[in-house]
């Protein structure tokens, strides 16, 4: 069983925010605009400034104790409860994991780990 969430940055610093925003805002399902127009605007203008402001906003809600976003904290708690419930009903036969569409752990990395 794989629980997928939209995603969250790994940290509030400039490079973590830039990596997350670049992945998120480069998805054609998020920004439906021709790549030849959108990518220069995104890479040269938006991603030079937005990581600072987004990082500052994330800092306001960041879970400092766990050093993660609230979405990550909540997702991990949900996963723990779901593992307990699924394990009680089906035993160890069912793997229960989570992934993020944007950010880490990525869907690909978790699916690869589950298949092995």
C-alpha positions as CSV (number, residue, x, y, z in Angstrom):
1,X,0.0,0.0,0.0
2,X,1.5,3.3,-1.0
3,X,0.1,6.6,0.4
4,X,1.0,9.5,-1.9
5,X,1.1,13.1,-0.8
6,X,1.6,16.3,-2.9
7,X,5.0,17.1,-1.4
8,X,7.1,19.3,0.8
9,X,10.6,20.8,0.7
10,X,13.3,19.1,2.7
11,X,14.3,22.3,4.5
12,X,13.6,26.0,4.5
13,X,17.0,27.1,3.1
14,X,17.3,28.6,-0.4
15,X,18.6,25.5,-2.2
16,X,16.0,23.1,-0.7
17,X,13.2,25.5,-1.5
18,X,14.6,26.1,-5.0
19,X,14.8,22.3,-5.7
20,X,11.3,21.7,-4.5
21,X,9.7,24.7,-6.3
22,X,11.5,23.9,-9.5
23,X,10.2,20.3,-9.5
24,X,6.7,21.5,-8.6
25,X,6.5,24.4,-11.0
26,X,8.0,22.5,-13.9
27,X,5.2,20.0,-13.9
28,X,2.9,20.6,-16.9
29,X,-0.1,19.5,-14.8
30,X,0.7,22.4,-12.4
31,X,1.6,25.1,-14.9
32,X,0.0,24.6,-18.3
33,X,2.2,26.9,-20.3
34,X,4.7,26.1,-23.2
35,X,8.0,25.0,-21.7
36,X,10.0,27.2,-24.1
37,X,8.2,30.2,-22.6
38,X,7.8,29.0,-19.0
39,X,11.2,27.5,-18.2
40,X,13.3,30.6,-18.8
41,X,10.9,32.7,-16.7
42,X,10.9,30.1,-14.0
43,X,14.6,29.4,-13.9
44,X,15.9,33.0,-14.3
45,X,13.3,35.1,-12.5
46,X,11.0,33.2,-10.3
47,X,13.5,30.7,-8.8
48,X,16.0,33.5,-8.1
49,X,13.6,35.2,-5.6
50,X,10.7,32.8,-4.7
51,X,12.9,30.4,-2.6
52,X,13.7,33.2,-0.2
53,X,10.1,34.2,0.4
54,X,8.7,30.7,0.4
55,X,11.5,29.6,2.8
56,X,10.6,32.4,5.2
57,X,6.9,31.4,5.1
58,X,7.8,27.7,5.7
59,X,9.9,28.8,8.7
60,X,6.8,30.2,10.3
61,X,5.2,26.8,10.4
62,X,8.2,24.5,10.4
63,X,8.4,21.7,13.0
64,X,11.7,22.6,14.5
65,X,11.7,19.6,16.9
66,X,11.5,17.1,14.0
67,X,13.2,19.4,11.5
68,X,10.5,18.9,8.9
69,X,7.4,20.5,7.5
70,X,4.0,20.0,9.2
71,X,2.9,17.9,6.2
72,X,5.8,15.5,6.7
73,X,5.1,15.2,10.5
74,X,1.4,14.6,9.9
75,X,2.0,12.1,7.1
76,X,4.4,10.1,9.3
77,X,1.9,10.0,12.1
78,X,-0.9,8.8,9.7
79,X,1.5,6.2,8.3
80,X,2.3,4.8,11.7
81,X,-1.5,4.5,12.5
82,X,-2.2,2.9,9.1
83,X,0.7,0.4,9.5
84,X,-0.7,-0.6,12.9
85,X,-4.3,-1.0,11.5
86,X,-3.2,-2.9,8.4
87,X,-0.7,-5.0,10.3
88,X,-3.4,-6.0,12.8
89,X,-5.7,-7.1,10.0
90,X,-3.3,-8.6,7.4
91,X,0.0,-9.1,9.3
92,X,3.3,-8.5,7.7
93,X,2.1,-9.5,4.2
94,X,1.2,-5.9,3.4
95,X,3.8,-3.2,3.1
96,X,2.6,0.3,4.0
97,X,4.8,3.2,2.8
98,X,4.4,6.9,1.8
99,X,5.9,9.0,-0.9
100,X,5.7,12.6,-2.1
101,X,4.9,13.6,-5.7
102,X,7.3,16.5,-5.3
103,X,10.2,16.3,-2.9
104,X,11.3,13.4,-0.8
105,X,10.8,10.5,-0.5
106,X,10.0,10.5,-4.2
107,X,7.5,8.2,-5.7
108,X,10.1,6.5,-7.8
109,X,12.5,5.8,-4.9
110,X,9.7,4.3,-2.7
111,X,8.3,2.2,-5.4
112,X,11.8,0.9,-6.3
113,X,12.4,0.1,-2.6
114,X,9.0,-1.7,-2.3
115,X,9.6,-3.8,-5.5
116,X,12.9,-5.1,-4.2
